[in-house]
């Protein structure tokens, strides 16, 4: 396919420079990678992976092709491959952007030690606020899956995730949503409802927070009804 997607200038420059070194047709490889990125953005991960791998086979030193390949693997549930590709990107560039994705891929594999290791690495790298927030979200969810719901809640609360923000960005309502989910798991329905209400007010329907509000506490109410009937 040949779409209208244009790669960022720095990516085009990277592909051009590497192509010149290897004697490859840079225009063709740029087009392939652009098509792969467009397919990825449309959720067609298998097709995107096929194209990004073609670029990577010819330009194994391409950070952009390796990063996109890793993201395609992650989106396709190919956790081990995703970790291999994305860790190379992080180690090579020092850019922490993909560390939260690495954490989640390791969690999916049951490699819990590396989830914690990557989180510590993220903390030490002074990442942008959005990246740190995403890593915090992944780690809080990881703690909850290990039976440490209270620790996950504490992590988000201590980072200020409970606070109402006048002009929230996406990272804020993502943290609200996860905090609401953890509150509900902990049985704190009032706080869970408050978090989901904040999300509904700002997420433009991106999440299922409205549905969560409709059902929140329902299982608890059902249990009370059953228990009441049993006592009769």
C-alpha positions in Angstrom: 0.0 0.0 0.0 1.0 3.6 -0.5 -0.8 5.9 1.9 -0.5 9.5 2.9 1.4 8.9 6.1 4.7 10.9 6.3 7.4 9.7 8.6 9.0 12.4 10.9 12.0 14.1 9.4 14.5 12.5 11.8 13.3 9.0 10.8 13.6 9.8 7.1 17.1 11.1 7.7 18.0 8.0 9.6 16.8 5.6 6.8 18.4 7.7 4.2 21.8 7.7 5.9 21.7 4.0 6.6 20.6 3.2 3.1 23.5 5.1 1.6 25.9 3.2 3.8 24.5 -0.2 2.6 23.8 0.8 -0.9 20.0 0.4 -0.6 17.1 2.4 -2.2 16.2 4.8 0.6 13.0 5.9 -1.1 11.6 2.4 -1.2 12.6 1.7 2.4 11.1 5.0 3.6 7.9 4.1 1.8 7.8 0.6 3.3 8.3 2.0 6.8 5.7 4.7 6.3 3.2 2.1 5.2 4.1 0.0 8.2 3.5 2.9 10.5 0.2 3.7 8.8 -1.0 0.1 9.2 0.1 0.1 12.8 -1.9 3.2 13.5 -5.0 1.5 12.0 -4.6 -1.5 14.2 -3.4 -3.8 11.4 -0.5 -5.1 13.4 0.3 -8.3 11.5 0.6 -6.5 8.2 2.6 -3.7 9.8 5.0 -6.2 11.3 5.6 -7.8 8.0 6.6 -4.5 6.4 8.7 -3.2 9.3 10.6 -6.5 9.3 11.4 -6.1 5.7 13.0 -2.7 6.5 14.8 -4.1 9.5 16.2 -7.0 7.5 18.0 -4.5 5.2 18.8 -1.9 7.8 19.4 -3.8 11.1 20.9 -0.7 12.7 17.7 1.3 12.2 16.3 2.4 15.6 13.0 3.5 14.1 12.4 0.2 12.2 13.4 -1.8 15.3 11.1 0.3 17.5 8.1 -0.1 15.2 8.8 -3.8 14.9 8.9 -4.1 18.7 5.6 -2.2 19.0 4.0 -4.4 16.4 5.2 -7.5 18.3 3.8 -6.1 21.5 0.4 -5.3 20.0 0.3 -8.8 18.5 1.1 -10.5 21.9 4.5 -11.6 20.8 6.0 -10.6 24.2 9.4 -12.1 24.0 10.2 -10.6 20.6 8.8 -7.2 21.8 11.2 -7.2 24.7 14.1 -8.1 22.5 13.5 -5.3 20.0 12.5 -2.6 22.5 15.2 -3.3 25.0 17.7 -2.9 22.1 16.2 0.5 21.4 16.3 1.7 25.0 19.8 0.4 25.5 21.1 1.9 22.3 19.5 5.3 22.5 19.1 5.8 26.2 15.5 7.0 25.5 13.2 5.7 28.3 10.0 6.1 26.2 9.4 2.4 25.6 10.3 1.2 29.2 6.6 1.1 30.2 5.9 -1.1 27.2 8.8 -3.3 28.2 7.5 -3.6 31.7 4.1 -4.7 30.5 5.5 -7.2 28.1 7.6 -8.7 30.9 4.6 -8.8 33.1 2.7 -10.7 30.4 5.5 -13.2 30.3 5.5 -13.7 34.0 9.0 -12.2 34.2 8.2 -10.2 37.3 11.7 -9.5 38.4 12.3 -7.6 35.2 9.1 -5.6 35.6 10.6 -4.2 38.8 14.0 -3.8 37.3 12.7 -1.8 34.4 10.6 0.4 36.7 13.7 1.3 38.8 15.5 2.1 35.5 12.6 4.3 34.5 12.7 6.2 37.8 16.4 6.8 37.4 16.2 8.1 33.9 14.2 11.3 34.6 11.7 10.6 31.8 9.0 13.0 30.5 5.9 13.2 32.7 3.8 11.2 30.3 6.3 8.3 30.2 6.7 8.3 34.0 2.9 8.3 34.5 2.6 5.3 32.1 5.3 3.4 33.9 3.6 4.1 37.2 0.3 2.9 35.8 1.9 -0.4 34.6 3.7 -0.9 37.9 0.5 -0.2 40.0 -1.4 -2.7 37.9 1.4 -5.2 38.3 1.4 -4.8 42.0 -2.4 -5.4 42.0 -2.0 -8.7 40.0 0.4 -9.8 42.7 -2.2 -9.3 45.4 -0.7 -6.0 46.5 -3.7 -3.8 45.6 -3.0 -1.5 48.6 0.6 -0.9 47.4 -0.7 -0.1 43.9 -3.1 2.4 45.3 -0.4 3.9 47.5 1.9 4.3 44.6 -0.6 6.3 42.6 -1.8 8.3 45.5 1.7 9.4 46.5 2.3 10.5 43.0 -0.8 12.8 43.2 -3.0 10.7 41.0 -6.0 11.3 43.3 -6.0 15.0 42.8 -8.5 16.8 40.6 -6.7 18.7 37.8 -8.2 21.9 36.3 -6.9 21.2 32.8 -6.1 17.4 32.8 -4.0 15.8 30.1 -4.4 12.2 29.0 -2.0 10.9 31.6 -4.1 12.3 34.4 -7.4 10.6 33.4 -5.5 7.4 32.7 -4.2 7.4 36.2 -7.6 8.3 37.6 -9.1 5.3 35.7 -6.5 2.8 37.1 -6.8 4.3 40.6 -10.6 3.9 40.3 -10.2 0.3 39.2 -7.9 -0.4 42.2 -10.2 1.3 44.6 -13.0 -0.9 43.4 -10.9 -4.0 43.8 -10.1 -2.9 47.3 -13.8 -2.5 48.0 -13.6 1.3 48.3 -16.7 2.0 46.2 -17.0 5.7 47.1 -13.5 6.6 46.0 -13.8 4.3 42.9 -16.9 6.2 41.8 -15.2 9.5 42.3 -12.3 8.5 40.1 -14.5 7.2 37.3 -16.6 10.3 37.4 -13.5 12.4 36.9 -12.5 10.2 33.9 -16.0 10.5 32.4 -15.8 14.3 32.6 -12.6 14.5 30.6 -11.8 11.4 28.5 -14.2 12.0 25.6 -15.4 8.4 25.7 -11.9 7.0 25.2 -12.4 4.6 28.2 -15.3 2.5 29.5 -15.5 4.6 32.7 -19.1 5.4 32.0 -20.0 1.7 31.9 -17.9 1.1 35.0 -19.9 3.7 36.8 -23.1 2.0 35.8 -22.0 -1.3 37.2 -19.8 -0.2 40.1 -20.8 -1.7 43.4 -23.5 -3.9 41.8 -21.8 -7.1 42.8 -21.6 -5.8 46.3 -25.3 -4.9 46.4 -26.2 -8.3 45.0 -24.2 -10.0 47.8 -26.1 -7.9 50.3 -29.4 -8.9 48.8 -28.5 -12.6 48.9 -27.2 -12.4 52.4 -30.4 -10.7 53.5 -32.5 -13.4 51.9 -30.5 -16.1 53.6 -31.1 -14.5 57.0 -34.9 -14.5 56.5 
